[in-house]
Amino acid sequence: MQYSRILLKLSGESLSGTGNYGISDTVLNEYAIQVIEVLNKGCEVAIVVGGGNIFRGLSGTESGFDRLKGDQMGMLATIINSLALESAIIRLGAKAKVFTSIRMEPVGELYNRDRVLEAMKNKTVCILSGGTGNPFFTTDTAAALRAVEIGANVLLKGTRVDGVYTSDPEKDPTALKFDRISFEDVINRRLKVMDSTAFTMCRENNMPIIVFDINKPGNLSKLIDGDTIGTLVM
């Protein structure tokens, strides 16, 4: 097993499946199966999920919402998604627990690194919700922060694209995929991997990032085993 402790970042949009909003039971179940697969291999798993399928704070400001209130609504959206993922994992027979960045008992336990590490050692999938708990920070930044805090071996960014390309492969058919790329090259080429705050945090703390297609069953398990899946940024 290549990685014994991971932080998996999932976008909220991915949970909606083919729809634009809401939560797809099918996608939720598929993600839960993949997570349990690596859990059963002995990997410790923490997850940060976005909330864009329900509400995105930044776009909410364009509709007239105050940015602070918009971001707080976005944080609550991530908690809804986290509870759904927790339920899906438990339904399939594994242990999962939601931790929130803002006090919200009994919805979830207030995030505490030591409590998370303890739960992970007891084969519990820890879903870290509510972003960083502060406005003006994305869930990418929350994922980077939590990955560093819990001492994850790698930050896995599950997307609908199978890696990092020279340009957007959904718009440019000539785009070329990188199997491996350095932090410096990502910056010099101005490639979009994560937001700049999250990317900088990973770079300064030597936290490798792997961008991969989470929607292909088995990919997460293959990554844990050390297969070359997606793009490794380090």
C-alpha positions as a printed Julia matrix, in Angstrom:
234×3 Matrix{Float64}:
   0.0    0.0     0.0
   1.54   3.28   -1.18
  -0.5    5.59    1.07
  -1.62   4.72    4.61
  -3.41   8.0     5.4
  -5.19  10.15    2.82
  -7.26  13.32    2.6
  -9.8   12.96   -0.2
 -11.27  16.19   -1.61
 -14.58  15.87   -3.43
 -16.41  18.69   -5.17
 -20.02  19.33   -4.27
 -20.92  19.43   -7.97
 -19.73  15.85   -8.42
 -22.38  14.66   -5.95
 -25.16  15.94   -8.2
 -24.25  13.45  -10.93
 -25.79  14.38  -14.28
 -28.01  16.98  -12.64
 -27.02  20.54  -11.85
 -28.15  20.57   -8.23
 -28.89  18.28   -5.33
 -27.44  14.91   -4.39
 -27.47  11.83   -6.6
 -28.06   8.64   -4.6
 -26.21   6.68   -7.29
 -23.08   8.86   -7.15
 -23.17   8.94   -3.36
 -23.3    5.14   -3.25
 -20.46   4.78   -5.77
 -18.21   7.12   -3.78
 -19.04   5.33   -0.53
 -18.12   1.95   -2.1
 -14.74   3.31   -3.26
 -13.98   4.81    0.14
 -14.87   1.58    1.98
 -12.69  -0.35   -0.46
  -9.55   1.56    0.59
 -10.63   1.58    4.24
 -10.72  -2.22    4.17
  -7.16  -2.23    2.87
  -6.07  -0.55    6.09
  -5.89   3.02    4.78
  -6.94   5.83    7.13
  -9.39   8.13    5.33
 -10.46  11.74    5.87
 -12.74  13.51    3.4
 -13.5   17.15    2.65
 -16.48  17.73    0.37
 -17.59  20.99   -1.22
 -21.1   22.4    -1.32
 -21.44  23.8    -4.84
 -24.32  21.47   -5.69
 -26.43  23.27   -3.08
 -25.01  26.78   -2.71
 -21.79  28.5    -3.65
 -20.97  31.57   -1.57
 -18.98  33.44   -4.22
 -21.66  33.14   -6.89
 -24.26  34.01   -4.26
 -22.76  37.48   -3.97
 -23.64  38.03   -7.63
 -27.27  37.49   -6.67
 -27.06  40.15   -3.99
 -25.98  38.12   -0.96
 -23.5   39.65    1.44
 -20.21  37.72    0.97
 -19.98  36.79    4.65
 -23.53  35.41    4.71
 -23.02  33.74    1.34
 -19.92  31.92    2.54
 -21.7   30.86    5.72
 -24.49  29.39    3.6
 -21.82  27.59    1.55
 -20.35  26.13    4.75
 -23.77  24.78    5.72
 -24.1   23.25    2.25
 -20.88  21.27    2.79
 -22.28  19.96    6.06
 -25.44  18.72    4.31
 -23.29  16.86    1.76
 -21.09  15.46    4.52
 -24.1   14.07    6.41
 -25.33  12.42    3.2
 -21.93  10.82    2.6
 -21.71   9.7     6.22
 -25.11   8.03    5.93
 -24.14   6.28    2.69
 -20.94   4.86    4.2
 -22.7    3.68    7.36
 -25.49   2.14    5.31
 -22.89   0.0     3.54
 -21.54  -1.3     6.84
 -18.5    0.88    7.58
 -17.96   3.51   10.28
 -18.06   7.22    9.46
 -18.25  10.42   11.46
 -18.86  14.07   10.57
 -16.71  16.74   12.2
 -17.74  20.38   11.75
 -15.48  23.43   11.7
 -18.12  25.42   13.59
 -19.92  24.21   16.72
 -23.02  22.34   15.62
 -23.72  19.46   18.0
 -25.57  17.14   17.63
 -25.22  17.45   13.83
 -21.5   16.7    14.08
 -18.61  16.89   16.51
 -16.55  20.09   16.56
 -13.34  19.48   14.62
 -10.38  18.53   16.78
  -7.29  17.09   15.14
  -6.5   14.62   17.92
 -10.08  13.32   17.96
  -9.96  12.89   14.19
  -6.69  10.96   14.36
  -8.1    8.73   17.07
 -11.22   8.0    15.02
  -9.18   7.28   11.89
  -7.04   4.76   13.78
 -10.3    3.03   14.76
 -11.2    2.56   11.06
 -13.7    5.42   11.0
 -13.98   7.56    7.88
 -13.73  11.15    9.11
 -15.69  13.68    7.06
 -14.41  17.18    7.81
 -17.17  19.64    6.99
 -17.85  23.36    7.11
 -14.71  24.4     5.23
 -12.2   26.19    7.44
 -15.04  27.75    9.43
 -14.13  31.17    8.07
 -15.46  33.19    5.13
 -13.31  33.97    2.08
 -11.68  30.52    2.1
 -12.64  27.71   -0.27
 -13.06  24.03    0.5
  -9.85  23.48   -1.5
  -8.08  25.52    1.17
  -9.88  23.57    3.89
  -8.7   20.31    2.28
  -5.1   21.53    2.13
  -5.22  22.75    5.74
  -6.73  19.52    7.09
  -4.34  17.35    5.05
  -1.38  19.12    6.63
  -2.92  19.07   10.12
  -3.66  15.33   10.17
  -0.33  14.43    8.55
  -1.85  12.84    5.45
   0.57  11.16    3.03
  -1.19  12.81    0.1
  -4.11  15.06   -0.83
  -6.27  13.32   -3.43
  -8.44  15.64   -5.47
 -11.23  13.62   -7.06
 -12.64  15.33  -10.14
 -14.41  14.44  -13.38
 -11.14  14.99  -15.28
  -8.42  12.32  -15.16
  -5.54  14.64  -14.3
  -3.81  17.93  -14.99
  -3.56  19.01  -18.63
  -1.72  21.72  -20.56
  -5.16  23.34  -21.02
  -8.8   22.47  -20.35
  -9.32  19.06  -22.04
 -13.08  19.63  -22.17
 -12.5   22.68  -24.38
  -9.18  21.9   -26.1
  -8.91  18.49  -27.83
  -5.14  18.99  -28.26
  -4.54  19.32  -24.5
  -1.82  17.01  -23.17
  -1.97  15.26  -19.8
   0.85  15.29  -17.25
   1.57  12.1   -15.32
   3.76  14.09  -12.93
   4.51  17.8   -12.56
   6.28  19.99  -10.0
   4.66  22.78   -8.01
   6.96  25.23   -9.79
   5.89  24.07  -13.25
   2.23  24.37  -12.31
   2.85  27.98  -11.26
   5.0   28.83  -14.31
   2.48  27.32  -16.72
  -0.41  28.94  -14.82
  -2.27  25.65  -14.62
  -5.4   25.46  -12.51
  -5.02  22.68   -9.95
  -6.47  24.25   -6.79
  -7.03  27.82   -5.69
  -3.82  29.72   -4.97
  -4.17  29.69   -1.16
  -4.66  25.91   -1.07
  -1.9   25.3    -3.6
   0.57  27.47   -1.7
  -0.2   25.68    1.56
   0.49  22.29   -0.05
   3.67  23.56   -1.66
   5.07  25.1     1.52
   4.29  21.99    3.57
   5.5   19.46    0.97
   2.02  17.95    0.66
   1.78  16.06   -2.64
  -1.45  16.41   -4.61
  -2.92  13.84   -6.98
  -5.67  14.98   -9.33
  -7.66  12.01  -10.65
 -11.0   10.87  -12.03
 -13.06   9.79   -9.03
 -15.99   8.75  -11.23
 -14.14   5.72  -12.61
 -14.8    2.82  -10.2
 -11.63   1.37   -8.71
  -9.43   4.42   -9.29
  -9.19   5.31   -5.61
  -8.12   1.78   -4.7
  -5.53   1.71   -7.5
  -4.07   5.0    -6.27
  -3.67   3.62   -2.76
  -1.81   0.64   -4.21
   0.62   2.95   -5.99
  -0.67   2.7    -9.57
  -0.06   5.71  -11.82
  -3.53   7.24  -11.91
  -4.17  10.9   -12.69
  -1.45  13.52  -12.17
   0.96  13.73   -9.26
   1.92  17.27   -8.25
   4.91  17.49   -5.89
